[in-house]
Amino acid sequence: MSDESRKSRFEDDPNYATLAHEGDYDRYFELLRRAFSGLVSCFALEGLKGSFESQTTPGFLDKLLYSVDALRLRYAHNPSHHRSLWVDLTQSGFPNATEISQLEVAMLAQQDQLRKFRPFTLVRAELLDHLMKKHEDSEELLWELSQRCFAEMLHPFRLFLPFTPGTLVRGEDKESVRSYVYSWGCYDFKHNRPYVHIMEFEQDKDEPPLDEQGEHYDRFLEVVRSEGSRVPKINILAMAIDDAIEAIRPMSIKRTCVGPLYSRMLLETEDVSAFDPHAPVFHELLGSYGRDPLDFVLQFHDEVVFSKRQQLTRSVFAPQGRLRQVFFVPEADSEAYEKGASVIHRYVLLPHFLLQHVPEVEAIPDWKNWTKLTYNDRGVVNGI
């Protein structure tokens, strides 16, 4: 897609919003750094500290920050000004998933791109010479340097991509099965938000151990990548993994969704109240009581599904029967039932001084059911 068609095709779509000036993007990237840093601090609070989740999730958030820095360089000093980072302002606040997928495409072409660049020292010398003669920077040379730095940042193990593998940890074995925990991340194309998954599962002992990382491990990763790169109902995800490999039985999956992110600079860019009923409330709060243009409100939630029992099922392909997990989804909890989850926990991170000005709970649906976490002017996070 050409730059012009890219611009015209989505110019009225708030899923593909662009900010007005390069200075706005500098502030946007700083906003993301503050929000992700605050979220990392949430996982260090009492109750999460020391858990597998608290050890795993910050690593994925670090990769998100690294990817954000890479995107900043990708679009910095563009002399044509035709390409700008797409930001989803509808119940997200994060870069559009297309930008994350393009990181993966660029990574595959990294070596070819690096060979095309002139030596860094030569470009830097030309930039210094231009500054001495013209008393101003050369946007063209700065663009060349930023593109080289962007290409050099494309490390597969440091980026958060549409599918981001995590770590496999072996737990305590039982009589006939091995216990494992595996984590991974994905960036959802529907809501343009990052997700982190933690799955506890068992493997039959008559199969080679996954932690030996042979062909059985490769098959396991193939299944997780295929099923876990999307965000279906969480019980559907668990059942798909359970069905795909006979020797693997998911016992629980916890999926953490990061977002939406609200700030005055984003909410003033475009009216998105038709897409997000929370946006007008937080816009009024941040506009009336915010102390810093980069004050933010970050929502995040987790969905957990767990197996309540095993059941022997028979089919044409398995006449002798296969053990399948039956996952608990409470019908009495309408939200959990809709999402195929056993339980859902909702959180919101916002400035401490802003919390006291939140209007009546009727203005924000289910406000009473959210766990409130606050940060102060120094960025220190506290629970409520």
C-alpha positions in Angstrom: 0.0 0.0 0.0 1.4 3.4 -0.9 1.8 6.2 1.6 -1.0 8.2 0.0 -3.5 5.3 -0.2 -2.5 4.4 3.4 -3.4 7.9 4.5 -6.6 8.3 2.5 -8.0 4.9 3.3 -8.1 5.3 7.0 -8.0 9.1 7.6 -11.5 9.1 9.1 -11.2 5.9 11.1 -10.3 6.4 14.8 -8.9 2.9 14.9 -6.2 4.4 12.6 -5.8 7.9 14.1 -2.7 9.9 13.6 -1.4 12.7 15.8 -1.0 16.2 14.4 2.7 16.9 15.0 6.0 15.0 15.6 6.1 16.7 19.0 2.7 15.0 19.8 4.4 11.7 19.1 7.2 12.5 21.5 4.6 13.1 24.2 2.7 10.0 23.2 5.7 7.7 23.5 6.5 9.3 26.9 2.8 8.6 27.9 3.2 4.9 27.0 6.5 4.7 28.9 4.8 6.1 32.0 1.8 3.8 31.7 3.8 0.6 31.2 6.2 1.6 34.0 3.2 2.1 36.3 1.7 -1.2 35.3 5.0 -3.0 36.1 4.8 -1.5 39.5 1.3 -2.9 40.0 2.7 -6.4 39.7 5.2 -5.7 42.5 2.4 -4.9 45.0 1.6 -7.2 47.9 -0.6 -10.0 46.8 1.2 -10.4 43.4 4.8 -10.0 44.4 6.7 -13.3 44.1 4.0 -15.0 42.0 4.8 -16.5 38.6 2.6 -13.7 37.1 4.7 -11.0 38.8 7.9 -12.6 37.5 6.5 -13.0 33.9 4.3 -10.1 33.0 6.9 -7.3 33.5 9.1 -9.0 30.9 6.4 -8.8 28.3 5.8 -5.2 29.3 9.5 -4.5 28.8 9.2 -5.9 25.3 6.2 -3.7 24.7 8.3 -0.6 25.7 11.1 -1.8 23.5 8.7 -2.1 20.6 7.3 1.3 21.3 10.9 2.8 21.2 11.5 1.0 17.9 8.3 2.4 16.4 9.3 5.9 17.6 12.5 5.6 15.6 10.7 4.2 12.6 8.7 7.3 12.1 11.1 9.9 13.5 12.4 12.6 11.1 10.4 11.4 8.1 11.1 14.0 5.5 7.9 13.3 3.5 5.6 13.4 6.6 3.3 11.0 4.8 3.8 8.2 7.2 2.8 8.5 10.8 2.2 6.0 13.5 -1.4 4.7 13.6 -3.0 4.9 17.1 -6.3 3.3 18.0 -8.4 5.8 20.0 -11.4 3.5 20.4 -11.1 1.5 23.6 -7.3 1.1 23.2 -5.0 4.1 23.2 -2.2 1.9 21.9 -0.6 1.6 18.5 -2.8 -0.2 15.9 -2.0 -3.9 15.6 -0.9 -3.3 12.0 2.1 -1.4 13.3 3.1 -4.4 15.5 2.7 -6.8 12.6 4.9 -4.5 10.5 7.7 -4.9 13.1 7.6 -8.6 12.4 7.8 -8.0 8.6 10.7 -5.5 9.0 12.5 -8.0 11.2 12.5 -10.6 8.4 14.1 -8.0 6.1 16.6 -6.7 8.7 19.8 -8.0 7.3 19.0 -6.8 3.7 18.2 -3.4 5.1 21.3 -3.1 7.2 23.5 -3.8 4.1 21.9 -0.8 2.3 22.9 1.7 5.0 26.0 3.8 4.8 28.4 3.5 7.8 27.1 5.2 10.9 30.4 7.2 11.4 30.1 8.6 7.8 26.5 9.8 8.3 27.3 11.3 11.7 30.3 13.2 10.3 28.1 14.6 7.5 25.4 15.6 10.0 28.0 17.4 12.1 29.4 19.2 9.0 25.9 20.2 8.0 25.2 21.6 11.5 28.4 23.6 11.4 27.7 25.1 8.0 23.9 25.6 8.1 23.5 26.0 11.9 20.6 23.5 11.7 20.1 19.8 11.6 19.6 17.9 8.3 16.3 16.2 8.5 17.4 13.9 5.7 20.5 12.7 7.5 18.6 12.4 10.8 16.0 10.3 8.9 18.8 8.1 7.6 20.3 7.6 11.1 16.9 6.9 12.7 16.1 4.2 10.0 19.5 2.5 10.7 18.9 2.6 14.4 15.4 1.2 13.9 16.8 -1.7 11.8 19.4 -2.5 14.4 16.7 -2.7 17.1 14.8 -5.6 15.4 15.8 -8.4 17.7 13.2 -11.2 17.8 13.8 -11.9 21.5 13.3 -8.3 22.5 10.2 -7.3 20.6 6.6 -7.7 21.5 5.1 -9.2 18.3 1.6 -10.5 17.2 2.7 -13.7 18.9 5.4 -13.4 21.6 6.6 -16.7 23.1 7.5 -16.8 26.8 9.0 -19.3 29.1 8.3 -23.0 30.0 8.7 -23.8 33.6 8.4 -27.4 34.9 6.6 -27.9 38.2 6.2 -30.8 40.6 5.5 -34.1 38.9 2.6 -36.3 39.9 2.2 -40.0 39.6 1.4 -40.2 35.8 1.8 -36.6 34.6 4.3 -33.8 34.5 3.2 -30.3 35.5 4.2 -27.2 33.5 3.5 -23.5 33.3 3.9 -21.7 30.0 3.5 -18.0 29.2 3.0 -16.1 25.9 1.8 -12.7 24.7 -0.2 -11.6 21.7 -1.4 -8.3 20.2 -5.1 -8.5 19.3 -6.1 -7.2 15.9 -9.7 -6.6 16.9 -9.2 -4.4 20.0 -5.5 -3.3 19.3 -4.5 -4.3 22.8 -1.7 -6.4 24.3 -2.5 -9.7 26.1 -0.4 -11.9 28.4 -1.3 -15.5 28.9 -0.2 -17.9 31.7 -1.2 -21.5 31.2 -0.9 -24.3 33.8 -1.1 -27.7 32.2 -0.2 -31.4 32.5 1.6 -33.7 30.1 1.4 -37.5 30.1 4.6 -39.1 31.4 4.7 -41.6 28.5 5.6 -38.7 26.2 9.1 -37.1 26.0 9.3 -34.2 28.5 8.6 -30.9 26.9 11.5 -29.2 28.7 13.9 -31.3 26.7 12.7 -29.2 23.7 12.5 -31.8 21.1 9.9 -32.3 18.4 7.1 -32.6 20.9 8.0 -29.2 22.3 8.0 -27.8 18.7 4.5 -29.2 18.2 3.4 -27.7 21.4 4.6 -24.3 20.4 3.0 -24.6 17.0 -0.4 -25.3 18.6 0.0 -22.4 21.1 1.0 -20.0 18.4 -1.9 -21.1 16.2 -4.5 -20.9 18.9 -3.0 -18.2 21.2 -2.3 -15.5 18.6 -6.0 -14.6 18.6 -8.3 -13.7 21.5 -11.3 -15.9 21.4 -13.4 -16.7 24.5 -10.9 -18.0 27.0 -12.7 -21.4 27.4 -12.6 -21.8 23.6 -8.9 -21.2 23.7 -8.4 -23.8 26.5 -10.5 -26.4 24.7 -8.7 -25.8 21.4 -5.3 -26.5 23.0 -6.8 -29.5 24.9 -8.2 -30.9 21.6 -5.0 -30.4 19.6 -2.5 -32.5 21.6 -3.8 -35.7 23.3 -1.0 -35.8 25.8 -1.5 -32.1 26.9 -4.2 -31.1 29.3 -4.7 -27.4 30.2 -5.7 -27.1 33.9 -6.0 -23.3 33.9 -5.3 -20.2 31.7 -5.0 -16.7 33.0 -5.2 -14.0 30.3 -4.4 -10.4 31.2 -5.6 -7.6 28.9 -3.9 -4.3 29.0 -6.1 -1.3 28.1 -7.8 0.9 27.4 -5.5 3.8 28.1 -7.0 7.3 28.6 -5.2 10.6 28.7 -6.1 14.2 27.9 -3.9 14.3 24.8 -5.6 11.3 23.3 -9.1 12.2 24.3 -8.8 15.6 22.9 -7.5 14.3 19.6 -10.9 12.9 18.5 -14.4 12.3 20.0 -14.7 8.6 20.5 -17.6 8.6 22.9 -19.7 6.6 20.3 -17.1 3.8 20.7 -16.4 4.0 24.4 -18.9 5.0 27.1 -16.0 5.5 29.6 -14.2 8.1 27.4 -16.4 11.1 28.2 -16.2 10.5 32.0 -12.4 10.2 32.0 -12.1 13.1 29.6 -14.1 15.3 32.0 -12.0 14.1 35.0 -8.6 14.6 33.4 -9.7 17.9 31.8 -11.0 19.3 35.0 -8.6 18.0 37.6 -5.5 16.7 35.8 -2.3 18.3 36.8 -0.1 17.1 34.0 -1.0 16.7 30.3 0.4 13.1 30.5 -1.7 12.1 33.5 -3.4 8.8 32.5 -6.0 6.3 33.5 -5.2 2.7 32.5 -7.7 -0.1 32.7 -6.6 -3.7 32.7 -8.3 -7.0 33.5 -7.7 -10.7 33.7 -9.8 -13.6 32.7 -9.2 -17.0 34.3 -10.6 -20.3 33.2 -9.9 -23.6 35.1 -10.8 -27.2 34.7 -13.3 -28.6 37.1 -13.1 -32.2 36.1 -12.0 -34.6 33.3 -14.4 -36.4 31.0 -14.0 -39.4 28.7 -15.3 -38.5 25.2 -15.6 -40.8 22.2 -15.8 -40.0 18.6 -15.3 -41.7 15.1 -11.6 -40.8 15.3 -11.2 -41.9 18.9 -13.7 -44.8 19.5 -11.8 -45.9 22.6 -12.3 -42.4 24.1 -10.0 -39.5 25.0 -9.9 -37.6 28.3 -11.1 -34.0 27.9 -11.1 -31.1 30.4 -14.5 -29.7 31.4 -13.9 -26.0 32.1 -15.9 -24.2 34.8 -18.0 -21.2 33.4 -20.6 -19.9 35.9 -24.0 -19.2 34.4 -24.9 -16.9 37.3 -22.1 -14.5 36.4 -23.3 -12.9 33.1 -20.0 -11.3 32.2 -17.9 -14.3 32.9 -20.4 -16.5 31.1 -20.3 -14.2 28.1 -16.5 -14.4 27.9 -16.2 -18.1 28.7 -14.3 -17.4 31.9 -14.4 -18.9 35.4 -13.7 -15.5 37.0 -12.8 -12.0 35.9 -10.9 -9.4 37.8 -10.9 -5.7 36.8 -8.4 -3.0 37.7 -7.9 0.7 37.1 -4.7 2.7 37.6 -5.1 6.4 37.9 -3.6 9.4 39.7 -4.2 9.4 43.5 -5.6 13.0 43.4 -8.0 12.1 40.6 -9.7 9.2 42.5 -11.4 11.6 45.0 -13.1 13.4 42.1 -14.6 10.4 40.4 -18.3 11.1 40.1 -21.1 8.8 41.3 -20.5 5.2 40.5 -23.5 5.2 38.1 -21.4 7.3 35.7 -18.9 4.3 35.3 -20.5 0.9 34.9 -19.3 -1.6 37.5 -17.0 0.9 39.1 -17.5 -0.7 42.5 -16.2 -4.0 41.1 -12.9 -2.5 39.9 -9.8 -2.7 42.1 -8.4 0.8 42.2 -4.7 1.4 42.1 -3.2 4.9 42.3 0.1 6.6 41.5 1.5 9.8 42.9 3.4 12.6 41.3 6.6 10.6 41.5 5.0 7.6 39.8 4.9 5.5 42.9 2.0 3.0 42.8 -0.2 2.1 45.7 -3.2 -0.2 46.2 -6.5 0.8 47.7 
